[in-house]
Each structure stands twice: as structure tokens, then as C-alpha cells.
Amino acid sequence: MVPHLHAPQNLPGLSSAGQLSLVHWPHQCEVIRDRIEHIDWTPPRPEPLYTPMGLEMKPSYQPAGEGTVIYLTEEANKDSGFVYSQVRGLSPSKQILHQNGDNTLIFEARFESGNLQKVVKVNEFEYQLTLRTDLYTSKYTQWYYFQVSNTQAGMPYRFTIVNFTKPDSLYKRGMRPLLYSEADAKKHNVGWRRTGNEIKYYRNNAGQGGQQYFSLTWTFQFPHNRDTCYFAHCYPYTYSNLQEYLVAISKDPVKSKFCKIHILCHSLARNIVYVLTITNPHEGDKDTKRKAVILTARVHPGETNTSWIMKGFLDYILGNSGNAQVLRDNFVFKVVPMLNPDGVIVGNHRCSLAGQDLNRKYKSNLKEFYPSIWYTRNMIKRVMEERDILLYCDFHGHNRKKNVFVYGCERKQQAKAPNLHPRVFPLLLSKICPDKFSFPDCRFRVQKSKEGTGRVVMWKMGISNSYTLEASICGSKLGQRRSTHFNTKDLESVGHHFCDALLDYCVPNMKYYLCLKEHEEMVKQQAKVNSEGLNSDVLDRDSSTQTSNSSDSCDLVAHQLKLGTKIKTKTSGEHIHRIAKDRSRESKNVSFKMEVSTSTSLGQEQTTQGIETLHKIFQELDPVGRDLNWGTIPQPIEHFISQNLFLPPTALQEMCYASERGGVRPVSGCHPPKMESRSREKEEKIHHRVKLPITASVKQVGECFRFWFSGSEN
């Protein structure tokens, strides 16, 4: 039985006056009064990964009783579960557990999203750090974010975090910690940057009772004396940061007209879970025809990179560009930017204050324990009653793999309609974002262990395009960004590209059809590989459940795709041999350089398919529609598109230069192809190979197409 669904409440906390909702903490949490703020800054060039030298030290774990404890906070995890919350919690002074006047560092993490439980001073410049587990659990240690003051410049410090629980880590493959200096921010306007040498991630001797622990150690130098610095696992993005962003939207007289901010629900600690509805104002019944797109993020608090991707998405969709207008005209976006505000506030890595991973609770009906999940799922049910949902995507960070990729859901007998095939959208995204997004890393298998995730539950509810977008905490191994870290602008750009891919996916252009063709070829190649005895499960394993080195888990698929480029299928139609890398979408012009193999004749079946495909393309190029008699298309146009969706040379020449003869300027870059002269006998046996440098935009080509059909009427 589906419970009665209510619309989200109006949001009183974000009025035009810009009021912020107060942050609520578990009652036993101590919180310093200082407000922690960081400037936005992008490094002038991508920051390289660390290259191991093979001489890195592995400091031993210092057991209790050895060294000097200089920072300790255990109050929060003394209770077995969450009881009640209060605004800001207790307000202690900074801990200084050593004599004033010496050079011992001063640590602090009792602020929003901070995480550090204990610090032991091993010697003058070496410190052993222990992270706090997620509140009300005895596990999940990955996220760290803490403050260090009383620094000395130029000294060789070493930090070692000793209680990680995962045997594999991106720190093994060159990831470096983040450092922020208040002095550099004030004097040089420099923000978060990568730091660390002699980086080593290894199993230590701290384990007991069968539990294994792993250490991360690194050396560094502080840039200034008596500075206040911060270290973090990834770029912090707090609940207060989100509220400030939403206040700015609510105060903007333009954005507030098409972006409505509501209260989805309250968390266990009574923090607001926000939902945004983004669409342009509509007239009459047009709104019901708009499909919905559902996006969520930060179900796992420590995956802070997802908030930066979400910020990039929101910046784009709330902007004044033509593409943003088109998206808002055609879709209703429902966005939950922070599903787990309690976990974000207290500095958890994975869990809510219920001590559970919320991304395994989408099948649960325990509204009181998992309110944000219950209300999100039922909000989506309510949307499905009103309109079709084109796509659902939950943003996540990945701590063991590089690149950006998606996990999708796929049935063995997938629907034939292209926009219902879950591989097409990520393939488009890989073309638009080739130096960050990796299609070979994508997986579409539905595992039993993931049945409670948002992706799988929404798919079983009927959303065919249901994804988890995974972005590496580290960086990319693709193209020019190979062996470099992602920065906040990189992450925001992923959000921008997500919008671009959505636009291409829903308003098909040549790039869309090229991706369809490429997908067909990959399906054929996988079928060929499977027929040779390889198990398809191996090719589509969801590496998020693996504890081994999953960064290389896509090698078999990558090899399969490379192998496929050498396989040439013989058809009587046209065949793609090579497509140049797609260029940036900063311009709407799309360049393709195609090598087309043409046959001397087309069968009747191919001609029929070509006309049907042409009809679909013209519907996209001219959505207003013309009274065309598709049964009387002139002969050259019949050859316009074969089953592979490309222009035969004669049709291209006829169409483009018909417009020139009629006094209309031909499209830029649309030149008559150079044909090799062959004898008639050779032409019957050998296919012509012609290079077509088409640099015109779809709009320009559409003008050329429309001229043909308008004929002498112009």
C-alpha cells in the first residue's frame, strides 16, 4: 500500500531576506564557536599525482602509552545511538594538551564536517593521527578534515593516519592530501592545493581481534610560521555552504522565478533536507508534457566531490544560456542536493545518525529512521503519477578508481527504443567529456547486494535510465588529464557536461546518432567476444563491491573495444571506420571527420530504413513540422541516409549545391567530395572511400535540408 503523498512544504527559511536555517548537532557533540570558511581558488595548471620512489618509510603504529596525546575527543561516540539534537552543540575552547611556549602543533576538528579523534606526538616533527568512526558505529574511517596551528615554516613534518580499514586506496596510485593555508589565502588569494611527499599507504601493526588497519603517511612543510592550516581528504562542501548557495538563488529576482526551493523533510537531527524544482513557467497543459529529471547527491557525506558536481549542474541549469533555456523549457528538474545533512555536519564518511548507509535503505518503509530516503522515494512516486521520468541519477564519489563513470541497470532483453537504452546517455557523456568520463569503466549489471540502492530501486519502479554517477576522489587517467588531480572547477565542469549530454540525448543531433551507431558496434563486439567463450559477467562487473585494485577492472573491456576497431563488418550500406575525438561544446558547432565506405547500389530495404531515419531527423531539425509527402521524396534524398545514417557523396553534392544554384549560400564546410575515377568494372567490385569534412552545425545543415524540400517555393 502506497502512503498518501503530500507535496513538499514551502520553504520559510530561505526568504528574500536570506535567512539561514540553524544547524543542529547531536547533543553530545562539542562544536567550537569559530566559523570555518575557505576561499574558492583553482590552480593555474592541473596538479600532478605523486610518483612513488620506492624508498617511502612505513612508520610503526604507536600503541597506547607511547608518545604524548595532544588532542582527544571521544564524547560523541560514547552513546550507542542518537538521542536528540541542539543548535551548535557544546562550545568548548581549543584543546591545548601541552605546555604553552613550545612548538607543538595545535589540532582541532570540532567544527562543521570536521573529523579527527586523536593525535599523538611521536617526536618533534612527527604526529600519529586517528580518525573518528562514523557516529554510533565502530567502522567507516575514510574522510578527514582538521585544522593545524602553531606551525613552523620549512620544517620536515610527518603525519600518519593509522586507522583506515580499506586495503585498497587511491593513495596507492598517486593521490595526495589537500592543504589550505589561511596566510596564503589572505596574502596571495591561494586556496586548497595538493601537498605531500614520501606518501605511503600500507597495512600496519595496529590490528587486533582479526581487524586489519591501514596507515597513510606523508611528509610536508608548512608555508608560513604561526599559520593556521587545514588538511582534507577531498574539497570540503558543508551544509552551511549549501544553505548559502540556496539563499543566493532565493534572493536572485530571475533565478527565483524558475527555481523553487522547498522543504522535502527534516533529518533525524531536525536539519532541513531541501528539494529544488527547476523549470520555466508554463502555459496551460504544456507542463504535463514535460518529462522529469531527478538528481540527488551526498547520501554519503564524505563524498564531497559530488556537491561540487551538483554545484556545476545547478550553475548551468540556472544560467541564462540558450541551452539552459531549452532544458528548462522541456523538463522539470527535481534536485535533492544533500540527502544526508546530519552526516555532512558531523563529519561522517558514509552513514546517517541512524548508523546506517542510507544508500541501502531505498526499499525500507521506516520513515522515522531514514526520512530523507523515504520522502525522496515517495516524491519520485508522486512525480511518476504526473509525468514521465526520463532519467534518475544519484551522484557519488569513488575512493578506489580514477575517472568519472556510471553504474546503470540493464535487462537482458533491453527495449529497442534508443532513448530507453541505458548505455546511450553515458556514451554521449564520454564524447562530451573525453578527458574525465570513461565509458569503459561504466557497468550496467544489477547485483543482489545493490538491490536497496537508489539506482536499482528507481529502475524497478520503472525509470529505465537510472544511474549512479561515480566521480573519482582523485583524478583522471584519460587524455591530457592523465595522472592529474581533479580540482573544484573540474568537478563543476562534469556538472556542466551532464547538462550538455542531456541536451544531446533529448534533442538528437548527429553526435547522438553517431553514439547510437557506436553502441551498436560495441554490442556486436561483445557478442563476438562472448561467443568465443568469455563470460559477459566478467565484462560488466560492478567494481564498487570489490576490495581489490578496481582501477584496472576495465582493462578487459578496453581491450575488447580496441580489438573491435580492427573488425570490419561487410555490409551493402555505409560503414564507419573512424570518428575523430569530439571537441568541446563551448561552441554549438560540431566537427566530424568521417571516412565512409560506399556501395555502388542500395537495396530497397536500406532505402526504406533511410527514409524512416531521415523523417526522424527532420522532426528534430524542424520540430514545428512541415506538410511533407514522405512518399514523394526526390531520388537524391532517398540516398541521403543509409542504415548507418550518413550522407552518400552524390546526395551531399545535390543538396548543398542545389541551395547555391537557388541563390542561397551553402553551409560552411559542405564541399563536393572528391571521387576517385575508376573503370566501370572496378566500380562494380570495389567500394569508393571518400572523406567528408562536415564542419557545419546541425542547424546549418538543417537549413540546407529545408531548402531542398521548399524547392521553387522560395
BAZATOR-767270 format. One line per field, with one value per residue (C-alpha): residue number from 0; residue in three letters; x, y, z. Coordinates in steps of 0.001 Angstrom, whole numbers. Example, Ala and Ser with C-alpha at 12.3 -4.5 7.8 and 13.67 -1.06 7.14 Angstrom:
BEGIN
n: 0	1
res: ala	ser
east: 12300	13670
north: -4500	-1060
up: 7800	7140
REM end
This chain:
BEGIN
n: 0	1	2	3	4	5	6	7	8	9	10	11	12	13	14	15	16	17	18	19	20	21	22	23	24	25	26	27	28	29	30	31	32	33	34	35	36	37	38	39	40	41	42	43	44	45	46	47	48	49	50	51	52	53	54	55	56	57	58	59	60	61	62	63	64	65	66	67	68	69	70	71	72	73	74	75	76	77	78	79	80	81	82	83	84	85	86	87	88	89	90	91	92	93	94	95	96	97	98	99	100	101	102	103	104	105	106	107	108	109	110	111	112	113	114	115	116	117	118	119	120	121	122	123	124	125	126	127	128	129	130	131	132	133	134	135	136	137	138	139	140	141	142	143	144	145	146	147	148	149	150	151	152	153	154	155	156	157	158	159	160	161	162	163	164	165	166	167	168	169	170	171	172	173	174	175	176	177	178	179	180	181	182	183	184	185	186	187	188	189	190	191	192	193	194	195	196	197	198	199	200	201	202	203	204	205	206	207	208	209	210	211	212	213	214	215	216	217	218	219	220	221	222	223	224	225	226	227	228	229	230	231	232	233	234	235	236	237	238	239	240	241	242	243	244	245	246	247	248	249	250	251	252	253	254	255	256	257	258	259	260	261	262	263	264	265	266	267	268	269	270	271	272	273	274	275	276	277	278	279	280	281	282	283	284	285	286	287	288	289	290	291	292	293	294	295	296	297	298	299	300	301	302	303	304	305	306	307	308	309	310	311	312	313	314	315	316	317	318	319	320	321	322	323	324	325	326	327	328	329	330	331	332	333	334	335	336	337	338	339	340	341	342	343	344	345	346	347	348	349	350	351	352	353	354	355	356	357	358	359	360	361	362	363	364	365	366	367	368	369	370	371	372	373	374	375	376	377	378	379	380	381	382	383	384	385	386	387	388	389	390	391	392	393	394	395	396	397	398	399	400	401	402	403	404	405	406	407	408	409	410	411	412	413	414	415	416	417	418	419	420	421	422	423	424	425	426	427	428	429	430	431	432	433	434	435	436	437	438	439	440	441	442	443	444	445	446	447	448	449	450	451	452	453	454	455	456	457	458	459	460	461	462	463	464	465	466	467	468	469	470	471	472	473	474	475	476	477	478	479	480	481	482	483	484	485	486	487	488	489	490	491	492	493	494	495	496	497	498	499	500	501	502	503	504	505	506	507	508	509	510	511	512	513	514	515	516	517	518	519	520	521	522	523	524	525	526	527	528	529	530	531	532	533	534	535	536	537	538	539	540	541	542	543	544	545	546	547	548	549	550	551	552	553	554	555	556	557	558	559	560	561	562	563	564	565	566	567	568	569	570	571	572	573	574	575	576	577	578	579	580	581	582	583	584	585	586	587	588	589	590	591	592	593	594	595	596	597	598	599	600	601	602	603	604	605	606	607	608	609	610	611	612	613	614	615	616	617	618	619	620	621	622	623	624	625	626	627	628	629	630	631	632	633	634	635	636	637	638	639	640	641	642	643	644	645	646	647	648	649	650	651	652	653	654	655	656	657	658	659	660	661	662	663	664	665	666	667	668	669	670	671	672	673	674	675	676	677	678	679	680	681	682	683	684	685	686	687	688	689	690	691	692	693	694	695	696	697	698	699	700	701	702	703	704	705	706	707	708	709	710	711	712	713
res: met	val	pro	his	leu	his	ala	pro	gln	asn	leu	pro	gly	leu	ser	ser	ala	gly	gln	leu	ser	leu	val	his	trp	pro	his	gln	cys	glu	val	ile	arg	asp	arg	ile	glu	his	ile	asp	trp	thr	pro	pro	arg	pro	glu	pro	leu	tyr	thr	pro	met	gly	leu	glu	met	lys	pro	ser	tyr	gln	pro	ala	gly	glu	gly	thr	val	ile	tyr	leu	thr	glu	glu	ala	asn	lys	asp	ser	gly	phe	val	tyr	ser	gln	val	arg	gly	leu	ser	pro	ser	lys	gln	ile	leu	his	gln	asn	gly	asp	asn	thr	leu	ile	phe	glu	ala	arg	phe	glu	ser	gly	asn	leu	gln	lys	val	val	lys	val	asn	glu	phe	glu	tyr	gln	leu	thr	leu	arg	thr	asp	leu	tyr	thr	ser	lys	tyr	thr	gln	trp	tyr	tyr	phe	gln	val	ser	asn	thr	gln	ala	gly	met	pro	tyr	arg	phe	thr	ile	val	asn	phe	thr	lys	pro	asp	ser	leu	tyr	lys	arg	gly	met	arg	pro	leu	leu	tyr	ser	glu	ala	asp	ala	lys	lys	his	asn	val	gly	trp	arg	arg	thr	gly	asn	glu	ile	lys	tyr	tyr	arg	asn	asn	ala	gly	gln	gly	gly	gln	gln	tyr	phe	ser	leu	thr	trp	thr	phe	gln	phe	pro	his	asn	arg	asp	thr	cys	tyr	phe	ala	his	cys	tyr	pro	tyr	thr	tyr	ser	asn	leu	gln	glu	tyr	leu	val	ala	ile	ser	lys	asp	pro	val	lys	ser	lys	phe	cys	lys	ile	his	ile	leu	cys	his	ser	leu	ala	arg	asn	ile	val	tyr	val	leu	thr	ile	thr	asn	pro	his	glu	gly	asp	lys	asp	thr	lys	arg	lys	ala	val	ile	leu	thr	ala	arg	val	his	pro	gly	glu	thr	asn	thr	ser	trp	ile	met	lys	gly	phe	leu	asp	tyr	ile	leu	gly	asn	ser	gly	asn	ala	gln	val	leu	arg	asp	asn	phe	val	phe	lys	val	val	pro	met	leu	asn	pro	asp	gly	val	ile	val	gly	asn	his	arg	cys	ser	leu	ala	gly	gln	asp	leu	asn	arg	lys	tyr	lys	ser	asn	leu	lys	glu	phe	tyr	pro	ser	ile	trp	tyr	thr	arg	asn	met	ile	lys	arg	val	met	glu	glu	arg	asp	ile	leu	leu	tyr	cys	asp	phe	his	gly	his	asn	arg	lys	lys	asn	val	phe	val	tyr	gly	cys	glu	arg	lys	gln	gln	ala	lys	ala	pro	asn	leu	his	pro	arg	val	phe	pro	leu	leu	leu	ser	lys	ile	cys	pro	asp	lys	phe	ser	phe	pro	asp	cys	arg	phe	arg	val	gln	lys	ser	lys	glu	gly	thr	gly	arg	val	val	met	trp	lys	met	gly	ile	ser	asn	ser	tyr	thr	leu	glu	ala	ser	ile	cys	gly	ser	lys	leu	gly	gln	arg	arg	ser	thr	his	phe	asn	thr	lys	asp	leu	glu	ser	val	gly	his	his	phe	cys	asp	ala	leu	leu	asp	tyr	cys	val	pro	asn	met	lys	tyr	tyr	leu	cys	leu	lys	glu	his	glu	glu	met	val	lys	gln	gln	ala	lys	val	asn	ser	glu	gly	leu	asn	ser	asp	val	leu	asp	arg	asp	ser	ser	thr	gln	thr	ser	asn	ser	ser	asp	ser	cys	asp	leu	val	ala	his	gln	leu	lys	leu	gly	thr	lys	ile	lys	thr	lys	thr	ser	gly	glu	his	ile	his	arg	ile	ala	lys	asp	arg	ser	arg	glu	ser	lys	asn	val	ser	phe	lys	met	glu	val	ser	thr	ser	thr	ser	leu	gly	gln	glu	gln	thr	thr	gln	gly	ile	glu	thr	leu	his	lys	ile	phe	gln	glu	leu	asp	pro	val	gly	arg	asp	leu	asn	trp	gly	thr	ile	pro	gln	pro	ile	glu	his	phe	ile	ser	gln	asn	leu	phe	leu	pro	pro	thr	ala	leu	gln	glu	met	cys	tyr	ala	ser	glu	arg	gly	gly	val	arg	pro	val	ser	gly	cys	his	pro	pro	lys	met	glu	ser	arg	ser	arg	glu	lys	glu	glu	lys	ile	his	his	arg	val	lys	leu	pro	ile	thr	ala	ser	val	lys	gln	val	gly	glu	cys	phe	arg	phe	trp	phe	ser	gly	ser	glu	asn
east: 0	1400	1048	-741	1752	1906	3651	6863	6365	7132	10461	10166	13847	15094	13060	14070	15765	18143	17679	19680	18221	20144	22486	21520	24062	23701	23539	26837	28913	31289	31493	33886	32404	34728	33121	35426	35470	37649	38104	37421	40579	41638	45292	46720	47518	46415	48208	50172	49833	52637	55144	56382	60169	60250	62045	58992	59042	56346	56199	55088	51889	52464	50345	48638	51125	53761	54105	52193	48456	47892	44318	41447	37677	35515	32297	30270	30609	30054	26313	25112	22729	21331	19096	18345	19917	20564	21776	25590	26103	28544	31081	34489	37755	40590	42407	45995	47291	50887	52843	52440	55510	56763	56455	53951	51234	47686	44974	41237	38354	35278	33704	31238	32268	35487	36834	39755	39595	43092	46621	49800	53059	55760	58667	59262	58004	56107	52457	50211	46548	43427	40145	36739	34465	31012	28865	27163	29190	32523	33614	33829	37007	37963	37001	39301	39233	41097	42857	46510	48012	51254	53177	56857	57767	60295	60403	60061	56786	55315	51660	50481	46783	46659	43079	41902	40068	40184	43112	42991	43212	43854	46732	48495	48203	49453	46665	47946	46232	44807	46310	44805	46809	44968	48081	48295	44584	44884	48179	48135	44496	45568	43159	43176	46145	47744	50642	52776	55890	57001	53339	52707	49510	50177	48931	50104	50510	47516	45042	43617	40855	41051	40563	43124	44080	45967	48082	48534	51765	53169	55776	55369	56431	54173	54451	54400	55272	52420	49938	46584	46261	43752	44095	41308	40646	38720	37483	35074	31493	29424	25722	26236	27855	24707	22441	24419	24111	20344	19967	21698	19202	16212	17445	18043	14995	15480	16524	13861	11174	12076	13812	11535	13138	11064	11451	11410	11601	13646	16507	16829	18616	15935	18086	16216	16515	15947	14386	14602	12071	13569	11545	10495	6996	4446	1140	-1914	-1381	2152	3682	2179	4006	7382	9334	11106	14785	15631	19071	20364	23735	25599	23850	27414	28729	32436	31968	32238	33211	29573	28468	30872	29452	25945	27002	28247	24951	22928	25121	24479	20754	20079	22120	20912	22450	20295	20933	19802	16629	15919	16394	14128	11529	11428	11960	11002	14100	13723	17002	17870	21390	22147	20372	22312	22809	23324	26213	27725	27511	29158	31892	30766	32159	29201	26346	23494	22841	20946	24363	23301	24284	21252	22013	20931	17587	15512	13322	12710	9425	10996	10248	11264	14773	15537	13329	15270	15248	11572	10481	12728	11359	7782	8385	9528	6392	4300	6169	5617	1868	2062	4581	7161	10621	13370	16340	17325	20907	22467	25917	28672	32426	34720	37717	39398	39009	40062	37905	34189	31771	28292	26615	23343	20727	20037	17776	18953	16265	16643	13979	14689	13926	17315	16318	15397	18795	20843	24206	23460	23447	26806	28285	27220	28742	32031	32159	31465	33852	36604	39384	37351	34475	35326	32694	34729	34575	30756	28835	25199	24803	22228	23765	21804	23907	22762	19024	18483	20305	18534	19685	18189	15001	14188	14898	12495	9924	10037	12794	14831	17620	18546	22175	24741	27327	30712	33451	36936	38090	41480	41556	41758	43854	42450	43900	45602	44375	46137	47922	46472	44108	40612	40089	36769	36452	36999	34216	31904	32623	31315	28008	28082	28800	25982	23617	25198	24762	21163	20500	22052	20201	16798	17275	19096	21733	24476	26514	23560	23235	26971	26771	23888	25969	28991	26849	25558	29132	30094	27135	28272	31829	30700	28555	31581	33762	31073	30726	34444	33944	34358	31776	29822	29667	33404	32941	30324	31365	30357	33700	32203	31897	35424	38240	40965	42535	39472	41125	42224	38972	38030	41115	39282	36530	39060	40918	37624	36852	40338	40012	36681	38250	40123	36980	35398	31885	30856	27512	25971	25412	27848	30163	32016	35760	36874	35363	37650	37522	34642	35590	34460	30849	31865	30676	27492	29313	30189	33070	33251	35747	34333	35680	32799	32814	30038	28484	27533	23888	21380	18777	15110	15098	18002	16296	13142	15158	16977	13740	12345	15533	15513	11970	13064	15994	13823	11377	14235	15645	12236	10041	7303	6729	6027	3382	5776	4794	7397	6411	7475	10966	13212	15570	18800	17261	16402	20127	20638	20805	21520	21104	24264	22905	25478	25335	26310	28520	26012	23236	25504	26517	22953	21544	24243	24735	21037	20878	23786	22091	18935	20778	21210	24702	25735	26584	30130	32460	29957	32061	31552	33556	36487	35690	38329	37890	37623	36608	33035	34267	36246	33323	31229	33804	35441	33794	34628	36209	35506	36430	33665	34846	31497	32088	28628	26362	23176	21216	23163	22762	19071	18760	20332	17960	14908	15846	15634	12087	10954	12243	10938	8545	11412
north: 0	3366	6017	9251	11621	15284	17974	19361	22229	25784	26921	29713	29587	30952	34107	37151	38310	35395	33717	30555	27596	26872	23876	21153	18792	15662	16899	15305	16881	19671	22432	25390	28843	29780	29761	27958	29485	28905	30918	29472	29061	26993	26032	27639	24172	20608	19238	16041	12839	11747	9364	6751	6499	3091	4485	5657	4863	2888	4264	1754	2233	3781	1826	3421	4660	5628	9191	12208	12604	16218	16004	13714	13790	10789	12259	11854	8071	7272	6778	3766	5809	9227	10688	14353	17410	21030	24076	24114	21710	22500	25285	24357	26191	24728	21787	22575	19490	20653	23494	26931	28311	25123	24346	21507	21746	22530	20369	20992	19288	20157	22218	21505	18433	18056	14604	13788	11837	11615	12922	11508	13412	10855	13296	16967	16868	13571	13013	9945	10667	8585	9346	9147	6410	7389	8347	5420	2875	1155	1435	3684	5743	7499	11179	13521	17284	19064	22270	22696	25852	26950	25973	26358	27050	24878	22072	18418	17326	13818	12924	9292	8366	4867	3542	3234	-57	-484	-2488	-561	3191	5839	6969	3884	5332	8857	10738	13470	15103	18618	21576	25021	27898	30880	33008	32103	32727	36178	37273	35516	34507	30852	28189	24373	22695	19270	18545	15691	13678	10216	9172	5566	3575	250	-2325	-1523	-3445	-1886	-4675	-6842	-9439	-10120	-6464	-5094	-1436	543	3672	6685	8596	11685	14387	18102	21598	24386	27528	30070	30439	30747	29928	28147	25358	22652	19157	17250	14058	15990	19556	20276	21311	21763	22030	25747	26097	24607	26926	29977	28840	28401	31793	33388	31686	32794	36410	36415	38017	35992	32556	32508	32615	29204	27606	26919	25764	23595	21521	17848	16747	17113	14797	12913	15931	18287	19696	20626	18388	20673	19843	22176	22271	23842	24544	27585	28947	27195	27942	25746	21996	22231	21446	17949	17068	17929	14927	14919	14539	13531	14253	13591	13870	13499	10390	9525	12574	12007	12094	15870	15970	15236	18566	20331	18381	19286	22933	22784	21311	23954	26807	25626	24885	28154	30175	32349	30372	29184	25558	26115	27765	24783	22342	24321	24625	20885	19348	19582	19034	17718	18085	16953	18401	16933	13738	13262	16682	15181	13041	16013	18229	15777	14702	11141	9284	7075	6885	8943	9411	6115	4491	3092	3528	5341	4136	652	1801	2762	-316	495	1887	3127	6795	7752	6262	7232	10262	11727	8390	7702	11159	11139	7795	8918	12280	10349	8176	11324	12742	9484	9911	13319	12858	10546	10475	10478	9995	9475	9942	9791	11429	9561	9742	6753	6094	3297	4188	7111	8897	9606	6833	5491	2384	1685	-1052	-3249	-6164	-8978	-8132	-4370	-2193	-1322	2383	4187	6570	3598	2003	2823	2829	5645	8572	7678	7106	10632	11949	10236	12055	15431	14938	12708	13643	12842	10462	6857	4743	1500	1976	2017	-1023	-1999	-5147	-5337	-7141	-8590	-6629	-3371	-4023	-1393	1385	4343	3318	-185	736	3557	1241	-1351	1416	1931	4504	2896	5458	5049	5757	6175	8667	7917	10555	9730	11431	11563	12399	11162	8782	9947	12140	15359	14967	11668	11418	14671	15504	16870	20357	22018	23538	20101	18712	21597	21023	17465	19006	21292	18369	16381	19125	19088	15319	15605	18166	15972	12956	14614	16769	14245	15562	13957	13273	11370	9145	8545	7324	5032	3545	3164	1455	-996	-1826	-2406	-4730	-6728	-6865	-8030	-10712	-11840	-11940	-13851	-16335	-17043	-18254	-15188	-14720	-11471	-11126	-10567	-7734	-5985	-6365	-3666	-2899	-893	-4086	-5238	-4790	-5425	-2894	-1905	845	-1742	-3686	-2148	-3436	-6374	-4157	-1619	-4407	-5607	-2140	-1779	-5207	-4188	-1340	-3918	-5901	-4791	-5974	-6264	-4657	-3204	81	2608	1812	3974	3416	6326	9231	11976	12924	15211	18778	20988	22134	25717	26255	24673	23713	20063	18886	15415	13902	10670	8062	6470	3289	3489	781	1194	333	385	-2282	-1441	-2340	14	2850	2411	2459	5568	7412	6497	7704	10882	11510	11268	13628	16195	16051	17032	19665	21188	20494	22814	20351	20780	19186	16912	13904	11417	9045	11503	12369	13153	10390	12060	12438	8746	8217	10916	8462	4784	2467	3947	7492	9184	11256	9492	11808	12353	13345	15722	17352	17583	19027	21539	22868	22951	25692	27505	27425	28789	31808	30503	30248	26615	25536	26142	23245	21331	20755	18345	15206	14186	10918	8571	7780	4070	1914	611	-2907	-1795	204	-2934	-4710	-2055	317	4003	5530	9233	11653	14109	17110	18310	21208	22759	22763	20732	23966	24944	21526	21686	24939	23228	20271	22501	24386	21175	20491	24069	23923	26611	27968	30105
up: 0	-1074	1659	911	-654	216	-1778	-255	2135	1134	2446	5010	5981	2667	2270	314	3478	3089	6441	7077	8885	12077	12074	14559	16125	18280	21856	22921	20120	21080	18485	18549	18000	15126	11679	9231	5757	2692	-475	-3927	-5972	-8956	-9502	-12666	-14047	-13220	-10174	-10886	-8914	-6618	-8181	-5674	-5419	-3746	-693	1282	5008	6826	10386	13017	14984	18413	20952	23947	26500	23963	22757	24040	23441	22375	21020	22038	21559	22389	23740	20549	20304	23975	23401	21436	19304	18515	21247	20460	18851	19705	17840	17516	20429	23263	22731	24147	23778	21720	23238	24222	25992	26206	27722	26229	24526	22859	19145	19411	16771	17902	16285	16018	14195	16251	13511	10722	8674	10697	11524	13809	17043	18471	17883	19422	19194	18327	18168	17436	13852	13666	14633	14649	13866	14479	12696	14325	13013	11762	14740	16503	14507	15009	11380	8329	8507	5287	5447	7347	7717	10502	11473	12496	14029	15727	12604	11745	8131	6313	8876	7698	9317	9018	9586	9747	9898	11379	11305	7708	7122	3328	1944	-1328	-1761	-4382	-2169	-3529	-7027	-6527	-4773	-2456	558	351	2258	2885	4380	5858	5366	1665	1243	2797	1230	-2155	-2705	-2899	-1644	-1428	-3088	-3123	-815	415	-372	683	505	1507	2142	3867	6355	9882	13142	14915	14161	16905	17136	13410	12448	9993	9849	7243	7521	5293	5881	4177	4733	4032	5030	6233	4074	6948	10608	13083	10341	10614	8072	7169	5743	3982	2052	-614	-1129	1751	998	4141	4892	5543	2104	562	2529	1423	-2192	-1848	-181	-3183	-5510	-3437	-3485	-7262	-8946	-12149	-10874	-8185	-10895	-12296	-9299	-6344	-3091	-766	2368	1435	5081	8268	9190	12475	13977	12586	9816	6639	3580	598	-2768	-5763	-8605	-11716	-14870	-16884	-16279	-18490	-20129	-19878	-20217	-21611	-18240	-18100	-21317	-19813	-18658	-15323	-14457	-10872	-9391	-5857	-4077	-766	508	1592	3490	2830	-945	-1045	-4716	-5576	-4123	-6467	-9418	-8260	-7987	-11581	-12711	-10886	-12131	-15696	-15467	-13613	-16094	-18960	-21834	-24715	-23801	-20218	-21519	-23777	-20914	-18601	-21374	-21927	-18491	-14861	-12714	-9178	-7300	-3765	-3361	102	1159	4396	6040	9513	8301	6471	9558	11984	9532	8851	5879	4899	7435	8821	12537	12407	11982	8593	4957	3538	19	1088	2533	-508	-31	3633	4945	8199	7653	11195	10803	7183	6468	3542	1697	2402	1280	-1794	-2970	-2428	-4042	-7123	-6970	-6913	-9910	-11819	-11324	-13013	-15817	-17368	-15793	-18384	-16072	-12436	-11275	-7796	-7574	-5713	-5129	-5664	-3412	-5376	-9059	-11219	-13828	-13865	-14879	-14166	-12893	-14679	-14855	-17827	-18651	-20873	-23416	-23489	-25083	-28714	-28410	-28303	-25511	-23340	-23643	-20529	-22305	-24739	-22293	-20663	-24117	-25076	-21864	-22676	-26040	-24472	-21548	-23031	-20603	-17467	-18246	-19109	-20830	-20482	-16698	-16756	-15521	-16086	-14071	-11265	-8305	-5427	-2920	-4578	-4536	-1820	-3666	-5224	-8693	-8569	-6701	-9143	-12064	-10678	-10203	-13958	-14661	-17445	-17345	-13682	-12801	-10094	-11319	-9751	-9700	-8504	-5336	-7031	-10731	-14290	-16337	-19677	-22413	-21408	-17820	-17337	-13964	-12629	-9773	-10203	-8794	-7977	-11467	-12998	-10846	-11686	-15378	-15028	-13939	-16991	-19316	-17734	-18956	-22422	-22674	-21520	-24234	-26942	-25604	-25760	-28880	-31087	-33464	-35488	-32362	-30911	-33963	-34057	-30467	-31385	-34157	-31930	-29332	-31930	-32879	-29244	-28773	-31799	-30484	-27058	-28667	-30643	-27526	-25633	-28474	-28166	-24616	-22385	-19638	-20058	-16269	-16300	-18788	-16690	-13073	-10636	-9052	-6220	-4200	-4826	-2352	-4878	-7196	-9152	-11150	-13638	-13713	-17054	-18874	-20425	-21777	-23041	-24823	-26256	-27651	-29128	-30672	-32144	-34091	-36132	-37002	-40279	-40996	-44644	-45494	-48625	-46821	-45418	-42527	-40008	-39941	-37827	-35913	-34669	-31000	-30238	-29497	-26655	-26576	-25856	-29421	-30753	-33955	-34030	-36213	-37565	-39925	-41268	-43577	-45414	-47429	-50034	-52123	-55776	-55010	-52176	-51620	-51315	-47603	-46901	-48797	-46724	-43489	-44687	-45384	-41974	-40276	-42366	-41209	-37559	-38100	-39858	-36983	-34659	-37029	-37686	-34619	-35935	-38760	-42479	-44644	-46466	-48513	-47420	-50184	-52885	-51702	-54700	-55704	-54443	-50995	-50858	-50769	-48139	-45278	-45434	-42484	-40982	-41027	-43264	-46437	-49662	-51733	-54527	-52149	-50279	-53549	-54847	-51652	-50784	-54275	-55088	-52476	-54098	-57501	-55875	-54545	-51022	-49598	-48991	-45468	-44304	-44879	-47048	-50143	-53036	-52319	-54414	-56156	-57410	-61093	-61629	-64527	-64554	-63890	-60851	-59520	-59524	-57377	-55238	-52759	-53029	-49924	-49515	-46719	-45868	-43813	-42445	-40082	-40164	-37173	-37195	-37539	-40665	-42239	-41389	-43332	-46305	-45962	-45650	-48819	-50809	-49663	-50130	-53747	-56088	-53446	-52183
REM end
